[in-house]
Amino acid sequence: MGGPLPLGDPAPADGRLPADLEIDPTADFGVYLHVPFCRVRCGYCDFNTYTASELRGARQDDFADTLNAEVRLAGAVMDAAGGRRSASTVFFGGGTPTLLPPGDLARMLDAVRGEFGIRDNAEVTVEANPDTVDDAMARTLADAGVNRLSIGMQSARPHVLAALDRTHDPANVATAVAAARRAGLDVSLDLIYGAPGESLDDWRASLEAATALEPDHISAYALIVEDGTKLARQIRSGVVAEPSDDLQADMYELADDLLAAAGYDWYEVSNWSRGVEHRSRHNLAYWRGTDWWGFGPGAHSHVAGLRWWNVKHPAAYAQRLAAVESPAAARERPDETARRLESVLLRSRIREGLAVSEILGEGRKSVAALIADGLIEGADAVHGRIVLTRRGRLLADAVVRALTV
């Protein structure tokens, strides 16, 4: 169920935005729909998700109607602030959105379309567990306006999936990809590396299995041990070993080599695509710091520099909306220094990088040393941009620290 929500200022019950907020009505606008349900809790996951036994009064079959009430409230709030505009991207995340009937997902998308509009060229993504995708599911989603399926493959090796507490049949990844293709959907596969007991050969096999399916996009994330998870407890008690930084570095380099050879270009530290047109536009909007509204329990939003986050539990979320109140728990308005720091943190991760002119003070003096250390591209820096080398991607946190001293 994740950690505690951040602290912030009280959010008004009606959800209204500050009167002095300067919203750009021409800027891109993303919509995130959080579906917090999972069949089982994976041992490494700290997302705001709930199994059936943890719902405590909340109901999956009511969820679409509850979330749609928040969408309607948001439309009125954005109208009052002069910022209502059509969505350029929509992303169903979780949890496992495809645990809900596809008709419920379609109704949620219809609510967004009705309140905000969805641009003709919008990217509309649904995350899916491989075991939940069949032809009927894929066709219903495509007919509703979904055009991209992000499938949680994680690994092709059964023992690695077991170490991650993933319950899907690895053979169903190919079945899900085929169903998505028949429905005309773009496909992204999500992988995780560095699980307990996973070897470099295991990881190679997963990469080869993924590229053999010829998805449009592949994400590959290093396993991170999050406080409060089952995996963290297992490591503390000595049941499993902590992931090896050196092995994870080798796995990252192997991924970059094999994916490049298969025709995938990196565009963010953990993401590769077959051409610019298949990059995740929704996630790029996060990294670039544009506006989005997050709907659902625990979802975070960002509009014109204002951030807010919803109450976490689905029951509390439903109670707020049943009372015609905003589900926002709190909000904040970071100052200029905090915004610049976050911009460096996020935009340095993407291939387009960020302008050297955005680096202030002592951080600007670090650029030459970062080039000499092989962490940022010298040619790009000469032309005024900070772009990570592959070694820099492995040490991205160190680069950010140097640029923000």
PyMOL commands that set and color helices and strands:
alter all, ss='L'
color gray80, all
select helices_A, chain A and resi 52-54+60-81+97-99+102-115+130-132+135-144+158-163+172-182+200-212+230-236+245-261+276-278+281-288+314-322+336-347+356-358+362-365+367-372+378-382+390-394+396-403
alter helices_A, ss='H'
color red, helices_A
select strands_A, chain A and resi 9-10+29-35+87-94+118-128+148-154+186-193+217-222+265-268+271-273+291-295+300-303+306-310+328-332+354-355+385-386
alter strands_A, ss='S'
color yellow, strands_A
deselect
rebuild
show_as cartoon
